[in-house]
Every structure is written in structure tokens, then in C-alpha cells.
Amino acid sequence: MNILSLNQIDYLPDGLLEATPENLQRILPGPTLIHLPGRQAEPLFVSVLLHGNEPTGLLSLQLLLKKYQSQPLPRSLSIFFGNVSAASKNLRRLDNQPDYNRIWPGTELPNCAETEMAREIVSIMKKRHVFASVDVHNNTGLNPHYACINKLENQFLQLASLFGRLIVYFIRPKGVQSAAFAEICPAVTLECGRPGQHYGVEHVLEYLSSCLHLTALPQHQVQHQDIDLFHTVAQVKVHEKISFSFNQADADLLLNEDLERMNFTEIPAGTVWGTSKYDSLMPIIAQDECGNNVTDDYFSIQNGNLLINRHNIMPSMLTLDERVIRQDCLCYLMERIRL
């Protein structure tokens, strides 16, 4: 049953720095953890391609490692190349796979080969006295760059603010990489815009370079005026029995085609998200960070229109990619918080 094993090496295989996400599998046969030495022994841990269609982490690491081909790294670096089989097909995950950013310790998924592998990686990095963890992602929707944290502690805020002003605090969904590593070191998730944007690659390259040169994370407190901090209060999914679309008029739920433009915008109550065929069946489900159904707190159906109920709610990760919506969710809802 357990046919997945972690490939762990301490060198860069030939061709890795030139590989595309699509042909990476020819060089790395499966999920691979690579350890590289640096001047400071405690390693920076970086995970890329947990979702196979999010290549920015791989591309930025390739540029970074090319810079250090003839000189030592400022700090040891451990890199996890995640779902290389999904990357070969430019998919978030294959149909027979779990989501590689839901398999980490704390997950609600049943035990499987992937959850065993994730536990092993965390154990390995704990023994190596990991300095900090960075998980690099792209968005499918129209979103700014932002960093996510799972603990409202100063070291986490410092690590996140190195990426920019926008910081999102969340504790759900469970089983994400950053939450697992948050138990052993400061950890962030970087959301770097859509794939294929050169600025995203450059931004992550600059960030990882800065992390490698840190001797320690700053001890002074992050000031509230220096960041925009948001708390994820709900995850929104489309009801599994409901058909939905952005352009098919006969769908049970017809969502607005410009919905993703609401990302990171505080929207007023009464904003229409789409139209529903059913007045009696709510087509979406919102769960709070404890897993409670809070749909009626945030949404209502009036005259066939799906409306947001609360003032100044800010969506994130709204996307027009219907496959991703089914595999993951429609969006998250956030509220602004102060330190």
C-alpha cells in the first residue's frame, strides 16, 4: 500500500537548475528533499510545488542556486520538491492524490503514504534545528502578493513582513505545511500571484536571499502601522450537489464573471456574488476556523441573488478556475485585525 517514499539527497542532480516543472520528473523521480550546506548551519527550509501548477517557487530557487554555484550559501538550505508528478501535467494534484498542502501533521485526512511522508519531513527538519520555513505558492485568481502565518507571534510576523505589508493569519484548513512547521520554527506561506508572472519569481528570489542572509529574526516588535493584518474567518465552498458556472446560464449557481476582482477588497453588505435557481437550498457553504457552519452569518439568497451579509468582509483566493474551486474552495473570507 505504501508505495510512496521520500527521496532524500545532499546534492543538486544534473539538470535540476534548468528543468521546467513539466520535465522535472525526469530528474526527480518523486517527492524529494535536498539538503545543501551553508555558512550558518541551521537550515532554511523551503517547499515548492506542493501544488503542481504553481511553479514560482521552483523558478525562483533555480535562479537563487545558480547565483551560488561557485560560492557557499550564507545559510544551509533544505528544499522539498513536492508534487512533481502533478507538475508534469500542470495540475494542482492528480485525481488519485490528496492535496499536498493538506497532508501535514494536524491534517484531518486519514493516514496514507503522503501523510507519512510529511510527518517524516517535519521530523527530519526538527532534528536539523530548522531556522525558518517558507512554503511558496501561486494563486489561480487575481490576488496581490501576501504572506500567511498560523501564529500571531512576533517572529512569525517578522518573517512575514519581510515579504510585504499584507499578512493573513489563519488556522484552517488543517494539514497545511506552514501550520505543521509552526510547531518547530517560524513559518510562512508566500502567495505570489498568478503563475507565469516574472515579478512573482523576482519577489520570491529577493525574499529567499534575504532569509538566507539573516543571522536571526529581528527581536523588536512589529508595529501595527507597518502591516495590514487580516484574519481568515471562513472558508467558502460550493455545495457538492450544486452545479455552478461563470458563463453557463443553465447552472444551478451562476457566479459573476468578475468575482475575482473582489479579492482583497473590503466589500459592503448587499454585494451580489451571483444568481441561484433555488431559494430554499443555499448553494455555498461557509465554515469558520473551528469547522462550524456559518453560512447564514455571511450569505443570503434574496430574489434569486446570492448576497454577502456583512460589511467590510474581504475575500481572498476567489478564482474563475472551476476545477480548483471543486478541488479546494471558492474563496476565504477575512476581517481586518490589529496587533
C-alpha positions as CSV (number, residue, x, y, z in Angstrom):
1,M,0.0,0.0,0.0
2,N,2.7,2.5,0.9
3,I,4.4,2.9,-2.4
4,L,5.4,6.5,-1.9
5,S,8.8,7.0,-0.4
6,L,10.7,10.2,0.2
7,N,13.8,10.7,-1.9
8,Q,16.4,12.4,0.3
9,I,19.8,13.6,-1.1
10,D,22.5,16.1,-0.3
11,Y,23.5,17.4,-3.8
12,L,21.9,19.1,-6.8
13,P,21.2,16.5,-9.5
14,D,22.4,17.3,-13.0
15,G,19.8,19.3,-14.9
16,L,17.8,20.4,-11.9
17,L,18.6,24.1,-12.3
18,E,17.4,24.1,-15.9
19,A,14.4,21.8,-15.6
20,T,10.9,23.0,-16.3
21,P,8.0,21.9,-14.0
22,E,6.8,19.7,-16.8
23,N,10.1,17.7,-17.1
24,L,11.3,17.9,-13.5
25,Q,10.0,14.3,-13.0
26,R,12.8,13.1,-15.3
27,I,15.4,14.4,-12.8
28,L,13.5,13.8,-9.5
29,P,11.5,10.5,-9.6
30,G,9.1,11.7,-6.9
31,P,8.9,14.0,-3.9
32,T,12.4,14.9,-3.0
33,L,14.1,16.6,0.0
34,I,17.5,18.1,-0.8
35,H,20.0,19.3,1.9
36,L,22.7,21.8,0.9
37,P,25.3,23.1,3.3
38,G,25.9,26.8,4.1
39,R,28.0,29.1,6.4
40,Q,25.3,29.1,9.1
41,A,24.4,25.5,10.0
42,E,20.7,25.8,10.9
43,P,18.9,25.4,7.6
44,L,16.2,27.5,6.0
45,F,13.5,25.1,4.8
46,V,11.7,25.9,1.5
47,S,8.9,23.8,0.0
48,V,7.9,24.3,-3.6
49,L,5.4,22.6,-6.0
50,L,3.1,21.3,-3.2
51,H,0.6,22.2,-5.9
52,G,1.9,21.1,-9.3
53,N,0.5,24.1,-11.2
54,E,2.3,26.7,-9.0
55,P,5.8,27.0,-10.4
56,T,7.1,30.3,-9.0
57,G,8.9,28.6,-6.1
58,L,10.8,26.3,-8.4
59,L,11.8,29.1,-10.8
60,S,12.9,31.4,-8.0
61,L,15.0,28.7,-6.3
62,Q,16.7,27.8,-9.7
63,L,17.8,31.5,-10.0
64,L,18.9,31.6,-6.4
65,L,21.0,28.4,-6.6
66,K,22.6,29.5,-9.9
67,K,24.0,32.5,-8.0
68,Y,25.7,30.3,-5.5
69,Q,27.1,27.6,-7.8
70,S,30.6,28.9,-7.3
71,Q,30.3,30.1,-3.7
72,P,28.9,28.8,-0.4
73,L,25.4,29.5,0.6
74,P,25.1,32.1,3.5
75,R,22.9,29.5,5.4
76,S,22.2,25.8,4.9
77,L,19.2,25.2,2.8
78,S,16.8,22.3,2.7
79,I,14.4,22.2,-0.2
80,F,11.3,20.0,-0.6
81,F,10.1,19.5,-4.2
82,G,6.6,18.3,-3.7
83,N,4.1,17.0,-6.2
84,V,6.4,16.6,-9.2
85,S,4.0,14.1,-10.9
86,A,1.2,16.7,-10.9
87,A,3.7,19.3,-12.1
88,S,4.4,17.2,-15.1
89,K,0.8,17.7,-16.2
90,N,0.5,21.3,-14.9
91,L,-2.2,20.2,-12.4
92,R,-2.7,21.2,-8.8
93,R,-2.9,17.4,-8.0
94,L,-3.7,14.3,-9.8
95,D,-7.2,12.8,-9.3
96,N,-5.9,9.9,-7.3
97,Q,-3.8,12.1,-4.9
98,P,-4.5,14.1,-1.8
99,D,-3.7,17.8,-1.8
100,Y,0.0,18.1,-0.9
101,N,-0.8,21.1,1.2
102,R,-3.3,19.2,3.4
103,I,-1.2,16.2,4.3
104,W,1.0,17.7,7.0
105,P,0.8,16.9,10.8
106,G,-2.5,18.2,12.1
107,T,-4.3,17.0,9.0
108,E,-7.9,15.8,9.0
109,L,-7.1,13.3,6.2
110,P,-6.8,9.6,7.1
111,N,-3.4,8.2,7.3
112,C,-1.8,7.5,3.9
113,A,1.6,7.3,2.2
114,E,1.6,11.1,1.7
115,T,0.8,11.9,5.4
116,E,3.5,9.5,6.5
117,M,6.0,11.3,4.2
118,A,5.0,14.7,5.5
119,R,5.5,13.5,9.1
120,E,8.9,12.2,8.2
121,I,10.0,15.5,6.7
122,V,8.9,17.5,9.8
123,S,10.8,15.0,12.0
124,I,13.9,15.3,9.8
125,M,13.9,19.1,9.8
126,K,13.3,19.2,13.6
127,K,16.5,17.1,14.1
128,R,18.3,19.5,11.9
129,H,17.2,22.5,14.0
130,V,15.5,24.3,11.2
131,F,15.9,28.1,11.3
132,A,12.6,29.0,9.5
133,S,10.2,27.5,7.0
134,V,8.9,29.1,3.7
135,D,6.2,27.5,1.6
136,V,5.9,29.1,-1.8
137,H,2.6,29.2,-3.7
138,N,0.8,30.9,-6.6
139,N,-2.9,31.9,-6.8
140,T,-5.2,31.0,-9.6
141,G,-7.3,34.2,-9.1
142,L,-6.5,37.8,-9.2
143,N,-4.7,38.5,-5.9
144,P,-1.9,40.7,-4.6
145,H,1.3,39.2,-3.1
146,Y,0.9,38.4,0.6
147,A,2.3,36.2,3.4
148,C,0.3,33.8,5.6
149,I,1.0,32.8,9.2
150,N,-0.5,30.4,11.6
151,K,0.6,32.0,14.9
152,L,0.3,35.7,15.9
153,E,3.8,35.8,17.4
154,N,6.4,38.4,16.7
155,Q,8.9,36.1,14.9
156,F,6.2,34.9,12.6
157,L,5.1,38.5,11.9
158,Q,8.8,39.5,11.3
159,L,9.3,36.7,8.8
160,A,6.0,37.6,7.0
161,S,6.6,41.3,6.9
162,L,9.9,40.7,5.1
163,F,7.7,39.8,2.1
164,G,5.4,42.8,2.3
165,R,2.7,44.7,4.2
166,L,-0.1,42.2,3.6
167,I,-0.3,39.4,6.2
168,V,-3.1,36.9,6.6
169,Y,-3.5,34.9,9.9
170,F,-5.4,31.6,9.6
171,I,-5.7,28.3,11.4
172,R,-7.9,26.5,8.9
173,P,-7.7,24.5,6.6
174,K,-5.9,21.9,8.6
175,G,-2.9,19.9,7.5
176,V,-1.1,22.8,5.7
177,Q,2.7,22.8,5.6
178,S,3.2,26.1,7.4
179,A,1.0,25.1,10.4
180,A,3.0,21.9,10.9
181,F,6.3,23.8,10.8
182,A,4.9,26.5,13.0
183,E,5.3,24.0,15.9
184,I,9.1,23.8,15.4
185,C,10.1,27.2,13.9
186,P,8.8,30.5,12.5
187,A,6.9,29.6,9.3
188,V,5.2,31.4,6.5
189,T,3.3,30.7,3.3
190,L,4.0,33.0,0.4
191,E,1.2,33.7,-2.0
192,C,2.9,35.1,-5.1
193,G,0.2,36.0,-7.6
194,R,-0.6,34.0,-10.8
195,P,1.9,31.6,-12.4
196,G,3.9,33.0,-15.3
197,Q,4.5,36.5,-13.8
198,H,8.2,37.4,-13.7
199,Y,7.6,39.8,-10.8
200,G,6.5,36.9,-8.7
201,V,9.7,35.0,-9.3
202,E,11.8,38.1,-8.7
203,H,9.9,38.8,-5.4
204,V,10.5,35.3,-4.0
205,L,14.1,35.3,-5.1
206,E,14.7,38.6,-3.2
207,Y,12.8,37.2,-0.2
208,L,14.7,33.9,0.0
209,S,18.0,35.8,-0.5
210,S,17.1,38.0,2.5
211,C,16.2,35.0,4.6
212,L,19.5,33.2,3.9
213,H,21.4,36.3,5.0
214,L,19.6,36.6,8.3
215,T,21.7,35.7,11.3
216,A,18.5,35.8,13.4
217,L,15.0,37.2,13.1
218,P,14.6,40.7,14.5
219,Q,13.6,40.8,18.1
220,H,11.8,44.2,18.1
221,Q,8.0,44.2,17.9
222,V,6.3,44.6,14.5
223,Q,4.3,47.8,14.7
224,H,0.6,47.8,13.6
225,Q,1.1,50.8,11.3
226,D,3.8,48.9,9.3
227,I,1.5,46.0,8.2
228,D,-2.0,45.2,7.0
229,L,-3.1,42.2,9.1
230,F,-6.1,40.1,8.3
231,H,-7.7,37.1,10.0
232,T,-9.3,34.4,7.9
233,V,-12.8,33.8,9.5
234,A,-14.4,31.4,7.0
235,Q,-13.7,29.1,4.1
236,V,-16.4,29.1,1.4
237,K,-17.1,26.0,-0.8
238,V,-19.8,25.4,-3.4
239,H,-22.3,22.8,-2.3
240,E,-21.3,19.4,-3.8
241,K,-24.8,18.8,-5.1
242,I,-25.0,22.1,-6.9
243,S,-23.8,22.7,-10.4
244,F,-22.1,26.1,-10.9
245,S,-20.5,28.1,-13.6
246,F,-19.4,31.6,-14.5
247,N,-20.9,31.5,-18.0
248,Q,-23.4,28.6,-18.4
249,A,-26.8,30.2,-17.8
250,D,-28.4,26.8,-17.0
251,A,-26.2,26.1,-14.0
252,D,-27.8,26.0,-10.5
253,L,-25.5,28.8,-9.4
254,L,-24.3,31.3,-11.9
255,L,-21.4,33.3,-10.4
256,N,-20.4,36.8,-11.5
257,E,-17.7,36.7,-14.2
258,D,-15.7,39.5,-12.4
259,L,-16.0,37.9,-9.0
260,E,-12.2,37.6,-8.6
261,R,-11.8,41.4,-8.7
262,M,-13.2,41.5,-5.2
263,N,-10.1,39.8,-3.8
264,F,-8.5,41.9,-1.0
265,T,-11.3,44.5,-1.2
266,E,-13.4,45.2,1.8
267,I,-16.9,44.9,0.2
268,P,-20.2,46.2,1.6
269,A,-23.2,44.1,2.7
270,G,-25.6,43.5,-0.1
271,T,-23.0,42.9,-2.8
272,V,-24.3,40.4,-5.3
273,W,-22.0,37.3,-6.0
274,G,-24.3,35.6,-8.4
275,T,-27.7,34.1,-9.0
276,S,-29.2,30.9,-7.8
277,K,-32.0,28.7,-9.1
278,Y,-33.0,27.7,-5.6
279,D,-34.4,29.9,-2.8
280,S,-34.6,27.0,-0.3
281,L,-31.1,25.5,-0.9
282,M,-28.1,27.6,-0.1
283,P,-25.6,26.8,-3.0
284,I,-22.5,27.6,-0.9
285,I,-21.2,26.5,2.5
286,A,-19.1,28.7,4.8
287,Q,-17.2,27.1,7.6
288,D,-15.4,29.0,10.4
289,E,-11.9,28.1,11.6
290,C,-13.4,25.5,14.0
291,G,-15.3,23.8,11.2
292,N,-18.7,25.2,12.2
293,N,-21.3,26.0,9.5
294,V,-21.6,29.9,9.5
295,T,-23.1,30.3,6.0
296,D,-26.1,32.3,7.2
297,D,-23.8,34.7,9.1
298,Y,-22.2,35.8,5.8
299,F,-24.6,34.9,2.9
300,S,-28.3,35.1,2.0
301,I,-30.5,34.5,-1.1
302,Q,-32.8,37.3,-1.9
303,N,-34.9,37.3,-5.1
304,G,-32.6,34.7,-6.6
305,N,-29.5,36.7,-5.8
306,L,-26.6,35.4,-3.7
307,L,-25.6,38.3,-1.4
308,I,-22.9,38.9,1.2
309,N,-24.5,39.8,4.5
310,R,-21.7,41.6,6.4
311,H,-20.0,44.9,5.9
312,N,-16.2,45.1,5.3
313,I,-15.7,41.4,4.7
314,M,-12.7,40.8,2.4
315,P,-12.5,37.8,0.2
316,S,-9.2,36.2,-0.9
317,M,-8.4,33.5,-3.4
318,L,-11.5,34.0,-5.4
319,T,-10.8,32.3,-8.8
320,L,-12.5,31.6,-12.1
321,D,-10.9,28.1,-12.3
322,E,-13.8,25.7,-11.8
323,R,-11.6,22.7,-11.3
324,V,-9.7,24.4,-8.5
325,I,-13.0,25.5,-6.9
326,R,-14.1,21.9,-6.8
327,Q,-10.8,20.5,-5.6
328,D,-10.3,23.2,-2.9
329,C,-12.8,26.0,-2.4
330,L,-14.4,29.1,-3.9
331,C,-12.6,31.6,-1.5
332,Y,-11.8,32.6,2.0
333,L,-13.4,35.4,3.9
334,M,-11.2,37.7,6.1
335,E,-11.6,40.5,8.6
336,R,-9.0,43.2,9.4
337,I,-7.4,42.9,12.9
338,R,-4.9,45.0,14.9
339,L,-2.0,43.7,16.8
